[in-house]
Amino acid sequence: MKEIYNGYELRTEWDDEALGYGFRIYGRDGAEVSKSIDPYFYEENALTAARAAADALPEQG
């Protein structure tokens, strides 16, 4: 799943090795600025965690 949030691109995807969903956050320039460490059982939980992580980053408006 892909979503734009506070100027960041949030991506969630299934990780076969971790047996759960993870997230990655990309800045406007396309560079990865953050990612999840622990897997999430539900994709919605990974997206909620990605939003919280993006809230902790400077807004890119």
C-alpha positions in Angstrom: 0.0 0.0 0.0 1.2 3.5 -0.8 0.1 6.8 0.8 1.3 10.4 0.9 1.3 11.7 4.4 2.7 15.1 5.6 4.7 15.3 2.4 6.2 11.8 2.9 5.5 8.7 0.9 4.6 5.8 3.2 4.8 2.2 1.8 3.7 -0.9 3.6 4.4 -4.4 2.3 4.5 -8.0 3.4 7.9 -9.4 4.5 8.1 -13.2 4.1 11.1 -13.5 6.3 9.6 -11.5 9.2 6.1 -13.1 8.6 4.5 -9.7 8.9 4.0 -6.3 7.4 6.7 -3.6 7.5 6.8 0.0 6.4 9.3 2.4 4.7 9.1 6.2 4.6 10.5 8.2 1.7 11.2 11.9 1.5 10.2 14.2 -1.4 13.6 13.4 -3.1 12.8 9.7 -3.0 15.4 8.8 -0.4 14.4 6.4 2.4 14.2 8.3 5.7 12.8 5.7 8.0 11.6 2.1 8.2 10.1 -0.4 10.6 12.2 -2.7 12.7 9.5 -5.1 13.9 6.8 -6.7 11.8 3.1 -6.0 12.1 0.4 -8.7 11.8 -2.0 -6.4 10.0 -1.2 -4.0 7.2 -3.3 -1.3 8.9 -1.2 -1.5 12.0 2.0 -1.0 9.9 0.4 2.0 8.3 -0.6 3.5 11.6 2.9 3.0 12.9 4.3 4.6 9.7 2.1 7.6 10.2 3.3 8.0 13.8 6.9 7.7 12.6 6.2 10.3 9.9 4.7 12.6 12.6 8.1 12.5 14.4 9.9 13.7 11.2 10.0 17.3 10.1 7.0 18.1 7.9 7.7 18.4 4.2 4.4 20.1 3.3 
